Amino acid sequence: MAKVVSPLHSTQARNRVGGLVYSSWRSMNTVKSFKSPSQPRTSRQLTIRGFMLTSVRAWAALTPTHRTGWNDFSVAHPETDWTSGSKRLTGANWYCRLSVRLLDLAKSVVATAPVAAAPPGIVLGVATGGSGQISVAYTAHGGTADQIDIWTEGPMSAGRLAKIERAKHRQYGPAETTPIVVTGLTPGLHTVFARCISETDGQASSFTSTTATVT
């Protein structure tokens, strides 16, 4: 990785140009050679890819009316990108995203875009570490239409900032039951991320997080 000044005759450059990748690190503009990403092809990764293929095929089979509904949904639900600006996904993006979640929950995909709001976020309580496990407590939701989605990152040093992009999906659990016990963890400090996913339409809340030490 090399430090550069005025990359590509600009104040800042990002992403790949030819065989070089431009980015910024600690307020410095940098450039490095491009390396093809690894393809670990884990069981989990292959499963999600299969769900994505199913979702793409299901989108192709939707009626024009259903697609219009998803396109309208995408306009009403913009997201925030890495620049803190507004980013709009397409109707197809939203359909596949929610469909993959539903398939991962062993539910059927839906043709109609959601009309209800996304489920509320998880109010986490105390996460208690034990021998190879963490018990995650939270405020239970009423009813049986939501699932808790648990991810973890760790073990990690005390000064490291945890990110959901580095976390690993662990398990689902019914939102009306608390706590959820996550097992098979390596000793050390772990960050637990949790969100709520609707079993009806696949919408999800934002992630909330907490930490616990596994012994």
MOZI-V228742 format. One record per pair of residues at least 12 apart in sequence whose C-alpha atoms are under 10 Angstrom apart, sorted by the first residue. I is the first residue (numbers start at 0). J is the second residue. D is the distance in Angstrom with one decimal. If there is no record, write none. Layout:
i->I j->J d->D
i->I j->J d->D
This chain:
i->0 j->20 d->9.4
i->0 j->21 d->9.6
i->0 j->29 d->6.5
i->0 j->30 d->5.7
i->0 j->31 d->4.5
i->0 j->32 d->7.6
i->1 j->21 d->9.8
i->1 j->27 d->9.8
i->1 j->28 d->8.5
i->1 j->29 d->5.5
i->1 j->30 d->5.4
i->1 j->31 d->6.3
i->1 j->32 d->9.5
i->2 j->21 d->9.9
i->2 j->22 d->9.8
i->2 j->23 d->9.1
i->2 j->24 d->9.3
i->2 j->27 d->6.8
i->2 j->28 d->5.9
i->2 j->29 d->4.5
i->2 j->30 d->6.5
i->2 j->31 d->9.0
i->3 j->21 d->9.2
i->3 j->22 d->9.9
i->3 j->23 d->9.7
i->3 j->27 d->7.8
i->3 j->28 d->5.5
i->3 j->29 d->5.5
i->3 j->30 d->6.9
i->4 j->27 d->8.6
i->4 j->28 d->6.7
i->4 j->29 d->8.5
i->5 j->28 d->7.9
i->6 j->21 d->7.8
i->6 j->22 d->9.5
i->6 j->28 d->7.3
i->6 j->29 d->8.2
i->6 j->30 d->8.4
i->7 j->21 d->9.2
i->10 j->28 d->8.6
i->11 j->23 d->7.7
i->11 j->27 d->9.2
i->11 j->28 d->6.6
i->11 j->29 d->9.2
i->12 j->28 d->7.6
i->12 j->29 d->8.7
i->12 j->30 d->9.1
i->13 j->28 d->9.0
i->13 j->29 d->9.2
i->13 j->30 d->9.0
i->14 j->30 d->9.5
i->14 j->33 d->9.9
i->15 j->30 d->9.3
i->15 j->31 d->9.5
i->15 j->32 d->9.1
i->15 j->33 d->7.5
i->16 j->32 d->9.9
i->16 j->33 d->9.1
i->17 j->32 d->9.3
i->17 j->33 d->8.3
i->18 j->31 d->8.6
i->18 j->32 d->5.9
i->18 j->33 d->5.3
i->18 j->34 d->8.4
i->19 j->31 d->5.6
i->19 j->32 d->4.6
i->19 j->33 d->5.3
i->19 j->34 d->9.1
i->20 j->32 d->6.0
i->20 j->33 d->5.8
i->20 j->34 d->9.1
i->21 j->33 d->9.5
i->43 j->168 d->9.0
i->46 j->99 d->10.0
i->46 j->102 d->9.9
i->46 j->103 d->8.5
i->47 j->99 d->7.2
i->47 j->100 d->9.1
i->47 j->102 d->8.9
i->47 j->103 d->7.6
i->48 j->99 d->9.0
i->49 j->99 d->9.0
i->49 j->102 d->9.8
i->50 j->95 d->8.8
i->50 j->96 d->9.8
i->50 j->98 d->7.9
i->50 j->99 d->5.4
i->50 j->100 d->8.6
i->50 j->101 d->9.3
i->50 j->102 d->6.4
i->50 j->103 d->7.5
i->51 j->95 d->6.6
i->51 j->96 d->8.1
i->51 j->98 d->8.0
i->51 j->99 d->5.9
i->51 j->100 d->9.6
i->51 j->102 d->9.2
i->52 j->95 d->9.0
i->52 j->99 d->9.2
i->53 j->95 d->8.8
i->53 j->98 d->8.7
i->53 j->99 d->8.3
i->53 j->102 d->9.0
i->53 j->108 d->9.5
i->54 j->91 d->9.3
i->54 j->92 d->10.0
i->54 j->94 d->7.6
i->54 j->95 d->5.2
i->54 j->96 d->8.3
i->54 j->97 d->9.0
i->54 j->98 d->6.0
i->54 j->99 d->6.6
i->54 j->102 d->8.8
i->54 j->108 d->7.9
i->55 j->91 d->8.1
i->55 j->92 d->9.3
i->55 j->94 d->8.6
i->55 j->95 d->6.4
i->55 j->96 d->10.0
i->55 j->98 d->9.2
i->55 j->99 d->9.7
i->56 j->95 d->9.6
i->57 j->94 d->9.2
i->57 j->95 d->8.7
i->57 j->98 d->9.0
i->57 j->108 d->8.3
i->57 j->109 d->9.3
i->57 j->110 d->8.4
i->58 j->90 d->9.5
i->58 j->91 d->6.8
i->58 j->92 d->9.7
i->58 j->94 d->7.2
i->58 j->95 d->7.5
i->58 j->98 d->9.5
i->58 j->110 d->8.2
i->59 j->91 d->9.2
i->60 j->110 d->9.4
i->61 j->110 d->6.8
i->61 j->111 d->9.2
i->62 j->110 d->8.7
i->62 j->111 d->10.0
i->64 j->110 d->9.9
i->64 j->111 d->9.1
i->65 j->90 d->9.8
i->65 j->109 d->10.0
i->65 j->110 d->6.4
i->65 j->111 d->5.8
i->65 j->112 d->7.3
i->66 j->90 d->6.9
i->66 j->91 d->7.8
i->66 j->94 d->8.9
i->66 j->110 d->8.5
i->66 j->111 d->8.4
i->66 j->112 d->8.5
i->67 j->90 d->7.9
i->67 j->111 d->9.7
i->67 j->112 d->9.2
i->68 j->90 d->8.0
i->68 j->110 d->9.4
i->68 j->111 d->7.0
i->68 j->112 d->5.8
i->68 j->113 d->8.9
i->68 j->114 d->9.9
i->69 j->89 d->8.1
i->69 j->90 d->4.6
i->69 j->91 d->7.2
i->69 j->92 d->9.2
i->69 j->93 d->7.3
i->69 j->94 d->6.8
i->69 j->110 d->8.9
i->69 j->111 d->7.4
i->69 j->112 d->5.2
i->69 j->113 d->8.4
i->70 j->88 d->8.9
i->70 j->89 d->6.3
i->70 j->90 d->4.1
i->70 j->91 d->7.5
i->70 j->92 d->9.4
i->70 j->93 d->8.6
i->70 j->94 d->9.2
i->70 j->112 d->8.8
i->71 j->89 d->9.2
i->71 j->90 d->7.4
i->71 j->112 d->8.7
i->72 j->88 d->9.6
i->72 j->89 d->8.9
i->72 j->90 d->6.9
i->72 j->93 d->8.2
i->72 j->94 d->9.6
i->72 j->112 d->6.6
i->72 j->113 d->7.6
i->72 j->114 d->8.5
i->73 j->87 d->6.6
i->73 j->88 d->5.9
i->73 j->89 d->5.8
i->73 j->90 d->5.3
i->73 j->91 d->8.7
i->73 j->92 d->8.4
i->73 j->93 d->6.7
i->73 j->94 d->9.2
i->73 j->112 d->9.4
i->74 j->86 d->9.9
i->74 j->87 d->6.7
i->74 j->88 d->7.9
i->74 j->89 d->8.0
i->74 j->90 d->8.3
i->75 j->87 d->8.8
i->76 j->88 d->8.1
i->76 j->89 d->10.0
i->76 j->93 d->9.3
i->77 j->89 d->9.5
i->90 j->112 d->9.0
i->93 j->112 d->8.9
i->93 j->201 d->10.0
i->93 j->202 d->9.5
i->94 j->108 d->9.0
i->94 j->109 d->8.7
i->94 j->110 d->8.4
i->94 j->111 d->9.1
i->94 j->112 d->7.6
i->94 j->113 d->9.8
i->94 j->200 d->9.8
i->94 j->201 d->9.4
i->95 j->108 d->9.3
i->96 j->201 d->8.1
i->96 j->202 d->8.9
i->97 j->109 d->8.9
i->97 j->112 d->9.6
i->97 j->113 d->9.7
i->97 j->196 d->9.5
i->97 j->197 d->9.5
i->97 j->200 d->6.8
i->97 j->201 d->4.6
i->97 j->202 d->6.2
i->97 j->203 d->8.6
i->98 j->110 d->9.3
i->98 j->200 d->8.0
i->98 j->201 d->6.6
i->98 j->202 d->9.4
i->99 j->201 d->8.1
i->100 j->196 d->8.0
i->100 j->197 d->9.0
i->100 j->198 d->8.7
i->100 j->200 d->8.9
i->100 j->201 d->5.6
i->100 j->202 d->8.2
i->100 j->203 d->9.0
i->101 j->196 d->8.8
i->101 j->197 d->8.3
i->101 j->198 d->6.5
i->101 j->199 d->8.0
i->101 j->200 d->7.2
i->101 j->201 d->5.4
i->101 j->202 d->9.0
i->102 j->198 d->9.8
i->102 j->201 d->9.0
i->103 j->171 d->9.6
i->103 j->201 d->9.8
i->104 j->146 d->8.4
i->104 j->148 d->9.9
i->104 j->171 d->8.0
i->104 j->196 d->9.2
i->104 j->197 d->9.7
i->104 j->198 d->7.3
i->104 j->201 d->9.0
i->105 j->198 d->9.2
i->106 j->198 d->7.1
i->106 j->199 d->8.3
i->106 j->200 d->9.4
i->106 j->201 d->9.2
i->107 j->198 d->9.3
i->107 j->199 d->9.0
i->107 j->200 d->9.3
i->108 j->199 d->9.1
i->108 j->200 d->7.9
i->108 j->201 d->8.6
i->109 j->199 d->8.4
i->109 j->200 d->6.9
i->109 j->201 d->9.1
i->110 j->200 d->9.6
i->111 j->200 d->8.8
i->112 j->200 d->8.0
i->113 j->199 d->8.9
i->113 j->200 d->6.2
i->113 j->201 d->8.7
i->113 j->202 d->8.1
i->114 j->200 d->9.2
i->115 j->199 d->9.9
i->115 j->200 d->8.8
i->115 j->202 d->9.2
i->116 j->197 d->9.9
i->116 j->200 d->10.0
i->116 j->202 d->8.1
i->116 j->203 d->9.5
i->116 j->204 d->9.7
i->117 j->195 d->8.8
i->117 j->196 d->8.0
i->117 j->197 d->7.3
i->117 j->200 d->8.9
i->117 j->201 d->8.5
i->117 j->202 d->5.2
i->117 j->203 d->5.7
i->117 j->204 d->6.1
i->117 j->205 d->9.5
i->118 j->140 d->9.7
i->118 j->144 d->9.6
i->118 j->145 d->7.6
i->118 j->146 d->9.8
i->118 j->194 d->9.1
i->118 j->195 d->6.3
i->118 j->196 d->6.7
i->118 j->197 d->6.3
i->118 j->201 d->9.6
i->118 j->202 d->7.0
i->118 j->203 d->6.1
i->118 j->204 d->5.6
i->118 j->205 d->9.3
i->119 j->140 d->9.0
i->119 j->145 d->9.8
i->119 j->194 d->8.7
i->119 j->195 d->7.0
i->119 j->196 d->9.1
i->119 j->197 d->9.7
i->119 j->203 d->8.2
i->119 j->204 d->5.8
i->119 j->205 d->8.4
i->120 j->138 d->10.0
i->120 j->147 d->9.8
i->120 j->193 d->8.6
i->120 j->194 d->6.2
i->120 j->195 d->6.2
i->120 j->196 d->9.3
i->120 j->203 d->8.3
i->120 j->204 d->5.0
i->120 j->205 d->6.0
i->120 j->206 d->7.2
i->120 j->207 d->7.4
i->121 j->136 d->10.0
i->121 j->137 d->6.8
i->121 j->138 d->7.0
i->121 j->139 d->8.4
i->121 j->140 d->8.8
i->121 j->147 d->8.1
i->121 j->148 d->9.8
i->121 j->174 d->9.0
i->121 j->192 d->9.7
i->121 j->193 d->6.7
i->121 j->194 d->5.8
i->121 j->195 d->6.3
i->121 j->204 d->7.8
i->121 j->205 d->8.3
i->121 j->206 d->7.6
i->121 j->207 d->6.6
i->121 j->208 d->9.1
i->122 j->136 d->8.8
i->122 j->137 d->5.5
i->122 j->138 d->5.5
i->122 j->139 d->8.4
i->122 j->140 d->9.8
i->122 j->193 d->9.1
i->122 j->194 d->9.3
i->122 j->207 d->7.7
i->122 j->208 d->9.4
i->123 j->135 d->7.6
i->123 j->136 d->6.1
i->123 j->137 d->4.2
i->123 j->138 d->6.6
i->123 j->139 d->9.5
i->123 j->178 d->9.9
i->123 j->191 d->9.9
i->123 j->192 d->9.5
i->123 j->193 d->8.1
i->123 j->194 d->9.8
i->123 j->207 d->7.4
i->123 j->208 d->7.5
i->123 j->209 d->7.4
i->124 j->136 d->5.0
i->124 j->137 d->4.8
i->124 j->138 d->7.1
i->124 j->177 d->10.0
i->124 j->178 d->9.2
i->124 j->209 d->8.5
i->125 j->137 d->7.6
i->125 j->178 d->9.5
i->125 j->209 d->8.0
i->125 j->210 d->8.8
i->125 j->211 d->8.6
i->126 j->178 d->9.0
i->126 j->179 d->9.6
i->126 j->180 d->9.4
i->126 j->190 d->9.6
i->126 j->191 d->8.2
i->126 j->208 d->9.8
i->126 j->209 d->6.9
i->126 j->210 d->6.6
i->126 j->211 d->5.7
i->126 j->212 d->8.9
i->127 j->180 d->9.3
i->127 j->210 d->8.6
i->127 j->211 d->5.9
i->127 j->212 d->7.6
i->127 j->213 d->8.4
i->128 j->180 d->9.6
i->128 j->181 d->9.5
i->128 j->184 d->9.8
i->128 j->186 d->9.3
i->128 j->187 d->9.3
i->128 j->188 d->8.9
i->128 j->189 d->8.9
i->128 j->210 d->8.8
i->128 j->211 d->5.2
i->128 j->212 d->5.0
i->128 j->213 d->4.7
i->128 j->214 d->6.9
i->129 j->180 d->9.9
i->129 j->182 d->9.3
i->129 j->184 d->9.5
i->129 j->186 d->8.9
i->129 j->211 d->8.9
i->129 j->212 d->7.5
i->129 j->213 d->5.3
i->129 j->214 d->5.5
i->130 j->182 d->8.7
i->130 j->183 d->9.1
i->130 j->184 d->8.4
i->130 j->185 d->8.9
i->130 j->186 d->7.6
i->130 j->212 d->9.4
i->130 j->213 d->6.1
i->130 j->214 d->4.7
i->131 j->181 d->8.6
i->131 j->182 d->6.0
i->131 j->183 d->5.5
i->131 j->184 d->4.7
i->131 j->185 d->5.9
i->131 j->186 d->6.3
i->131 j->187 d->9.3
i->131 j->212 d->9.5
i->131 j->213 d->5.8
i->131 j->214 d->6.1
i->132 j->180 d->6.8
i->132 j->181 d->5.4
i->132 j->182 d->4.3
i->132 j->183 d->6.2
i->132 j->184 d->5.6
i->132 j->185 d->8.2
i->132 j->186 d->8.6
i->132 j->211 d->9.4
i->132 j->212 d->8.9
i->132 j->213 d->6.1
i->132 j->214 d->7.9
i->133 j->178 d->9.8
i->133 j->179 d->8.3
i->133 j->180 d->5.7
i->133 j->181 d->5.3
i->133 j->182 d->6.7
i->133 j->183 d->9.3
i->133 j->184 d->8.0
i->133 j->189 d->8.8
i->133 j->191 d->8.8
i->133 j->210 d->9.3
i->133 j->211 d->6.9
i->133 j->212 d->7.9
i->133 j->213 d->6.7
i->133 j->214 d->9.5
i->134 j->177 d->9.2
i->134 j->178 d->6.2
i->134 j->179 d->5.8
i->134 j->180 d->4.3
i->134 j->181 d->6.3
i->134 j->182 d->8.7
i->134 j->211 d->8.9
i->135 j->149 d->9.1
i->135 j->177 d->7.7
i->135 j->178 d->5.3
i->135 j->179 d->5.2
i->135 j->180 d->6.1
i->135 j->181 d->7.6
i->135 j->191 d->8.1
i->135 j->192 d->9.9
i->135 j->193 d->9.2
i->135 j->209 d->8.9
i->135 j->210 d->9.6
i->135 j->211 d->9.1
i->136 j->176 d->9.3
i->136 j->177 d->5.7
i->136 j->178 d->4.3
i->136 j->179 d->6.6
i->136 j->180 d->8.7
i->137 j->174 d->8.9
i->137 j->175 d->9.7
i->137 j->176 d->8.9
i->137 j->177 d->6.3
i->137 j->178 d->6.6
i->137 j->179 d->8.7
i->137 j->193 d->9.4
i->138 j->174 d->8.6
i->138 j->175 d->8.5
i->138 j->176 d->8.9
i->138 j->177 d->7.4
i->138 j->178 d->9.0
i->139 j->173 d->8.9
i->139 j->174 d->5.7
i->139 j->175 d->4.7
i->139 j->176 d->6.0
i->139 j->177 d->6.2
i->139 j->178 d->8.7
i->140 j->173 d->8.8
i->140 j->174 d->5.3
i->140 j->175 d->4.7
i->140 j->176 d->7.9
i->140 j->177 d->9.4
i->140 j->195 d->9.4
i->141 j->174 d->7.7
i->141 j->175 d->5.6
i->141 j->176 d->9.2
i->142 j->173 d->9.5
i->142 j->174 d->8.3
i->142 j->175 d->6.5
i->143 j->173 d->7.1
i->143 j->174 d->7.2
i->143 j->175 d->6.5
i->143 j->176 d->9.5
i->143 j->197 d->9.5
i->143 j->198 d->8.6
i->144 j->173 d->8.4
i->144 j->174 d->8.1
i->144 j->175 d->8.9
i->144 j->196 d->8.7
i->144 j->197 d->6.1
i->144 j->198 d->5.3
i->144 j->199 d->6.6
i->144 j->200 d->9.7
i->145 j->172 d->8.8
i->145 j->173 d->6.5
i->145 j->174 d->5.5
i->145 j->175 d->7.8
i->145 j->195 d->6.4
i->145 j->196 d->5.6
i->145 j->197 d->4.6
i->145 j->198 d->5.5
i->145 j->199 d->8.0
i->145 j->201 d->9.3
i->145 j->202 d->9.8
i->145 j->203 d->9.3
i->146 j->170 d->9.9
i->146 j->171 d->6.3
i->146 j->172 d->5.5
i->146 j->173 d->4.7
i->146 j->174 d->5.0
i->146 j->175 d->8.3
i->146 j->176 d->9.6
i->146 j->194 d->8.4
i->146 j->195 d->5.7
i->146 j->196 d->5.2
i->146 j->197 d->6.5
i->146 j->198 d->6.8
i->146 j->201 d->9.9
i->146 j->203 d->9.4
i->147 j->170 d->8.3
i->147 j->171 d->5.4
i->147 j->172 d->5.0
i->147 j->173 d->6.0
i->147 j->174 d->5.3
i->147 j->175 d->9.0
i->147 j->176 d->9.4
i->147 j->177 d->9.8
i->147 j->179 d->8.8
i->147 j->193 d->6.6
i->147 j->194 d->5.8
i->147 j->195 d->4.7
i->147 j->196 d->6.4
i->147 j->197 d->9.1
i->147 j->203 d->9.6
i->147 j->204 d->9.9
i->148 j->168 d->7.8
i->148 j->169 d->7.9
i->148 j->170 d->6.3
i->148 j->171 d->4.8
i->148 j->172 d->6.8
i->148 j->173 d->9.1
i->148 j->174 d->9.1
i->148 j->192 d->8.1
i->148 j->193 d->5.5
i->148 j->194 d->5.3
i->148 j->195 d->6.1
i->148 j->196 d->6.9
i->148 j->203 d->9.2
i->148 j->204 d->10.0
i->148 j->206 d->9.0
i->149 j->166 d->9.7
i->149 j->167 d->8.6
i->149 j->168 d->6.2
i->149 j->169 d->5.6
i->149 j->170 d->5.5
i->149 j->171 d->6.1
i->149 j->172 d->8.1
i->149 j->179 d->8.8
i->149 j->180 d->9.9
i->149 j->181 d->8.3
i->149 j->191 d->7.0
i->149 j->192 d->5.8
i->149 j->193 d->4.8
i->149 j->194 d->7.0
i->149 j->195 d->9.0
i->149 j->206 d->9.3
i->149 j->208 d->9.7
i->150 j->163 d->7.8
i->150 j->165 d->9.6
i->150 j->166 d->5.9
i->150 j->167 d->5.2
i->150 j->168 d->4.3
i->150 j->169 d->5.2
i->150 j->170 d->7.3
i->150 j->171 d->9.2
i->150 j->181 d->9.3
i->150 j->190 d->8.4
i->150 j->191 d->5.9
i->150 j->192 d->5.0
i->150 j->193 d->6.4
i->150 j->194 d->8.9
i->150 j->206 d->9.4
i->150 j->208 d->9.3
i->151 j->163 d->8.0
i->151 j->165 d->8.6
i->151 j->166 d->5.1
i->151 j->167 d->5.4
i->151 j->168 d->6.7
i->151 j->169 d->6.8
i->151 j->170 d->9.8
i->151 j->181 d->9.1
i->151 j->184 d->9.2
i->151 j->189 d->6.6
i->151 j->190 d->5.6
i->151 j->191 d->4.6
i->151 j->192 d->5.9
i->151 j->193 d->8.7
i->151 j->208 d->9.2
i->151 j->209 d->9.7
i->151 j->210 d->9.2
i->152 j->164 d->9.3
i->152 j->165 d->6.5
i->152 j->166 d->4.4
i->152 j->167 d->6.3
i->152 j->168 d->9.1
i->152 j->169 d->10.0
i->152 j->184 d->9.9
i->152 j->188 d->8.8
i->152 j->189 d->5.6
i->152 j->190 d->5.3
i->152 j->191 d->6.7
i->152 j->192 d->8.2
i->152 j->210 d->9.5
i->153 j->165 d->9.2
i->153 j->166 d->7.9
i->153 j->167 d->9.1
i->153 j->184 d->8.4
i->153 j->185 d->7.8
i->153 j->186 d->8.8
i->153 j->187 d->7.2
i->153 j->188 d->6.2
i->153 j->189 d->4.4
i->153 j->190 d->6.5
i->153 j->191 d->8.9
i->153 j->210 d->9.7
i->153 j->211 d->9.9
i->153 j->212 d->9.5
i->153 j->213 d->9.6
i->154 j->184 d->8.3
i->154 j->185 d->6.5
i->154 j->186 d->6.7
i->154 j->187 d->4.8
i->154 j->188 d->5.0
i->154 j->189 d->5.2
i->154 j->190 d->8.3
i->154 j->211 d->10.0
i->154 j->212 d->8.5
i->154 j->213 d->8.4
i->155 j->186 d->9.8
i->155 j->187 d->6.8
i->155 j->188 d->5.5
i->155 j->189 d->6.4
i->155 j->190 d->8.3
i->155 j->212 d->9.9
i->156 j->187 d->8.3
i->156 j->188 d->6.9
i->156 j->189 d->9.0
i->157 j->187 d->9.5
i->157 j->188 d->7.1
i->157 j->189 d->9.4
i->160 j->190 d->9.4
i->161 j->189 d->8.8
i->161 j->190 d->6.6
i->161 j->191 d->9.2
i->161 j->192 d->9.5
i->161 j->208 d->9.2
i->161 j->209 d->10.0
i->161 j->210 d->9.6
i->162 j->190 d->8.8
i->162 j->192 d->9.1
i->162 j->208 d->9.8
i->163 j->190 d->9.3
i->163 j->191 d->9.2
i->163 j->192 d->7.2
i->163 j->193 d->9.9
i->163 j->206 d->8.3
i->163 j->207 d->9.8
i->163 j->208 d->9.3
i->166 j->189 d->9.9
i->166 j->190 d->8.5
i->166 j->191 d->8.5
i->166 j->192 d->8.0
i->167 j->191 d->9.7
i->167 j->192 d->9.4
i->168 j->192 d->9.1
i->168 j->193 d->9.9
i->169 j->181 d->7.2
i->169 j->182 d->8.7
i->169 j->183 d->9.5
i->169 j->184 d->9.9
i->169 j->191 d->9.7
i->169 j->192 d->9.9
i->170 j->182 d->9.7
i->171 j->193 d->9.6
i->171 j->194 d->9.8
i->171 j->195 d->9.5
i->171 j->196 d->9.4
i->172 j->195 d->9.6
i->173 j->195 d->9.4
i->173 j->196 d->9.9
i->174 j->194 d->9.7
i->174 j->195 d->7.4
i->174 j->196 d->8.9
i->174 j->197 d->9.8
i->182 j->213 d->9.8
i->184 j->212 d->10.0
i->184 j->213 d->7.1
i->184 j->214 d->9.0
i->185 j->212 d->9.6
i->185 j->213 d->6.8
i->185 j->214 d->7.9
i->186 j->212 d->7.2
i->186 j->213 d->4.6
i->186 j->214 d->4.8
i->187 j->211 d->8.4
i->187 j->212 d->5.4
i->187 j->213 d->5.1
i->187 j->214 d->6.6
i->188 j->210 d->7.1
i->188 j->211 d->5.9
i->188 j->212 d->4.4
i->188 j->213 d->6.3
i->188 j->214 d->9.0
i->189 j->209 d->8.6
i->189 j->210 d->5.6
i->189 j->211 d->5.6
i->189 j->212 d->6.0
i->189 j->213 d->7.2
i->190 j->208 d->6.7
i->190 j->209 d->5.7
i->190 j->210 d->4.3
i->190 j->211 d->6.6
i->190 j->212 d->8.8
i->191 j->206 d->9.6
i->191 j->207 d->8.3
i->191 j->208 d->5.4
i->191 j->209 d->5.3
i->191 j->210 d->5.8
i->191 j->211 d->7.7
i->192 j->205 d->9.7
i->192 j->206 d->6.0
i->192 j->207 d->5.6
i->192 j->208 d->4.4
i->192 j->209 d->6.8
i->192 j->210 d->8.8
i->193 j->205 d->8.3
i->193 j->206 d->5.3
i->193 j->207 d->5.5
i->193 j->208 d->6.2
i->193 j->209 d->8.7
i->194 j->206 d->4.7
i->194 j->207 d->6.5
i->194 j->208 d->8.9
i->195 j->207 d->9.7
